[in-house]
Amino acid sequence: MREMKSSRLEVSLSCPPGALTVHVRGKLIYPWTRTLRSRWQEACAVSYGVRKTLDLSGVRQIDADGADLLREMMRSGFRLVARDPALQDLVESMETQIREANFLLEYEVRPQWPLLRAMSR
């Protein structure tokens, strides 16, 4: 497991076969979110096609910058795991927001062929 530490955040990676887990401990707040972003980008470059998990069990605080980064990571395919009930609620809320946004995007992009045919008559 490789680790990167900043004064308020620790990020480590574990790579069992077919998986990648990013472990985060400390405060996921600006400017330390850059540490996680850097490790995330590094991990994505070498982990195509594997199951990706972000372990938030050691996170004590998240600010808006940290929440934005977590949303980006979720959209890129990371599954978030949290033990703290407040963090679990945050993760569930983010998952719901992303699902709803994906549904709306899919709905808006999908052509409305029957409607177009009816209008052209």
Secondary structure, 3 states (H helix, E strand, C coil): CEEEECCCEEEEEECCCCEEEEEEEEEECCCCHHHHHHHHHHHHHHCCCCEEEEEEEEEEEECHHHHHHHHHHHHCCCEEECCCHHHHHHHHHHHHHHHHHHHHHHHHHCCCHHHHHHHHC
